[in-house]
């Protein structure tokens, strides 16, 4: 299994409710990708329990993309607005939530999050990170070093992320990070970000938690992706090959993948027939 999936159990634990462990007397915060459900997110504004919000790309180099900017929302625990936001995060993978250990200003929390959307990458450039996507955020939290983890969590306090199953994942508070500095993308972080949508899909398709996924399943799914089999409906047809095939069957399947005489559609049919 990739190391970042192993570290999920070290840095987090499952909880049934996203509000488990939250202080009901202080505000909660949600990082919300309003592009994924624009009408539902717009309807959230002003509902009972809505306190305030900021657009996270405002005042950053990403400001030309302001209309697509994720929101940082301040909400009252247990309120109607919080229930709707939590459902958006979990049911539509629109975001994640947190509650600082002490009262915090919305502007200060936004200042912590904004630099994390564009990180230095190991190729000498900069990469856009979809921090609002719980898939990407989960990968970053799990894959980074202890120092990077502390820098990511920073002042956020108790962080909870949705999972492909019914439960949520509550992340351990971070140790002191020292001087504030945005982490950079290492090769391991890049790999985790690339693998995380596949792992999320496999977890949903097999009803296994992310940390329970066998390593060979992800290897096989990655091999299919390398050969251009990237559509989820095609991968679903090949799920028995990914999860149930013997080593000998998988060896034969790779011969099909390497056969340049076959189109992608022909490969999928042949693979499905041999699985």
N, C-alpha and C positions, 0 to 999 in steps of 0.2 A: 504494500500500500504506500502511496506517496507520503512523505514525511508530514506534509501539512495536514493530511487527514488523521494521522496518528496523534498530532498535537491538539486536535479538537478536544479529546477527552482530558488532556492535561490542562487546558485553558478555559474549558467551559463545561456545562452540564445541562441536560434537558430539563425544562420546566413546562408544566401544563398551561400556565397562564403567562402572558407577556408581562403582566403587572406583578408577578410573584417577586417578593422582596423589595418592591418599590415602597417609598414613603407616601402614603395617601394624602399627606398634608402639603406636599410640595409639587410644583409643576413637573410634568413629563415632557420629553422632547422627541420628535419624530423627524427623521430625514426621509423625505417623501419624493419619489420620482413621479411628479404629477403628469408626465407625458404618457405614462402607461395607462392611465385612466382619467383623462382630463375632465370629463363631465362630473365624475364622482368626486374628484379632488376639488373642483370648483365649488361643488355643492357643500363641501365640508366647511368652507369659509363661513364664519359667523354662527355655526351651530353651537348649542349650549356646551360650554367647556372650552371653546376656542378662545385663546388668550391673545396670541400674536404670531406673526411669521416673518421670515426673511427669505429672499431669493439668494441662493448661495453663490451664484455666478456674478452677482452685482459687485462692482468695484474690483473685479479681477480681470486678467487677460481674456477670460471666457465671457466677458460681458456682451460681446456681439451675439452670443447664444442665449441671451437672457430669457427669451420666451420658452426655451427648453430647460431652463435651470431647475434643478431640484429645489425643494423648499425645506427650510428648517422651521418646524412648527412647535409652538409652546402650547400645552394643553393641560387641562385639569384632570387628575387621575379619576377614573371611574365615570367620567362624563360621557355624554352622547358623542361628542366630537372624538374622544379617545377611543371609544368602541369602534367607530367607523374607521378611524385611522389604523387601528390595529388590524381590522379585517382587511383593509386595503394592503397592508404590509404582507400579511400571511397568504391571503387568498389570491392575490394578483402579483405577488413579489414586488411590491411597490416601494418598500423601504424597511426601516428598522428603527428601534426606539432606544432611549437611554434616559437616565436620571442622574445628574451630578450628586456627589456626596453632600455638597452644601449648595445653598442658593447661588445661582449664577445668572449673569446677564446674557440675554439672547445674542447681543452683539459679540460678546467675548467667546461664546461657543461657536458662533459662525466664523470668527477669526481663526479659531483652531482648525476648523474643518476645511476652510477654503483652500489652503495650500496643498491639501492632500489630493485634490482632483487632478493635478498635473505634477508628476514626479520625474526626477532624473532617472533615466533607464541605463542599463549596462552597456548600451551601444553608443553612448556619448550624446544621446538626444534626450528628449522629454516625451513622456507618454501620458495620454489622458486616461484616467482611471474612473470608472463608473461607480464612484463611492456609494451612491444612493442605491445601487443594486445589492441586495443582501447576499447574492451569490458571490460577487466580487469582494464585498466587505468581509464576509466569512473567510474567504481565501486569504486576504491580507492579514487578518487577525491570527489565523492559524499558521501561516507560512513564515512569518517574519521572525527575526531573532527576539530574544526577551527585551532588548533595548528598543527595537522597532515596535514591538507590541505596546510597550509603555508609552512610546511617543504617539502611537495611533490613538490609544484610549485617552491619554492625557487627562483633561478635566471632565471627560464625559461621565465618569463614575461607573454606574451599573449599566451595562449595555446588553440588550437582548435582540436576537436576530431570529426571523422565521426560519423554518426548516422545510424540507420537502414533505415531511410527515405532519401530523396534527400538532405536535409539540413545538416549543420554541427552544432556543439555545441561550442560556444566560452565561455571560463571560465574566471571568474573575477580575476583580479590580486590579489595576496595574500597579507595580511598584513605582517608586519615584523614577521619573525619566531623566532627571538632571536638566541640563539646559535644553530648552525647547528647540527642536530641529526636525523638519519634515523628513521622514525616512525616504530613502531612494529605492527604486526597484532593483532588486538583485535578480540573478538568473532564476533562483528558486521562486521568488515572488512572481516573476513573469510566467513561469511554468504553472504555478498554482492558479493564476488568473486564467490561463488558457484551459486548464483541466477542469476548473470549477463548474462551468455549465454542463460538461459531460457527466461529472460526478452527480450533480443535482438531478439531471435527467435520469440517470441510472437509479438513483435513490428513489425517485418517484415511481419509475417503471417496475422496480422490484420490491418496493415497500421495505427496503433496508435503510437504516440510518446511514448517514455519510461515513461515520467511523466504522461501520460494519462492512463496507464494500470490499470485496476481495481485490487484491492488487491486479490479478490477471484480467478481471473484467474491464478495468480502466485501460489496461494495456491494449486489449483487443479493440475496445471502442476507439482508442486513439489511433490504432492501425487502420481501422476503417476510415477514419477522418483523413488520414494521410493519403488515402486512395480516392478521396473525393466523395465518400459516402457520408454526407453531412446532414441530410434532411432527417428530422426526427421520425417521420413516418417510415422511412426506409430502415432506420436503425431499429424501430420497433419490430419490423418484420424479421430482423436478424437477431432479436433478443435471445432466442434459444442458442444460437451460435456463440453469442457473447458470454452467456451465463452457464450454459449446460454442456457445451461441447467438450469432448475429451481432448487431450493434447494431440492425439493422432488426427482427430477431425479438424482441429484448428490448424495443424500443419498442412493438411490438404486444402483448407480454405485459403491459406496464404498463397498457395500455388495459383488459385483462381484469381486472387487479387493481383498477382504479378503478371498475369496473362494480358499482354497489351493488345491482343487481337479482340478482346471483349470490350464492349461498351460498358459504362457504369450500370445501365439497366440490366444488361446481360449478366454482369457480375453478381448483382443483387439477386437475380433469379437463381443463378447457379449456387450461390452461397445459401440461399433459403432452402434449396432442394437438398443440399448436403448437410444441413444443420440438424 
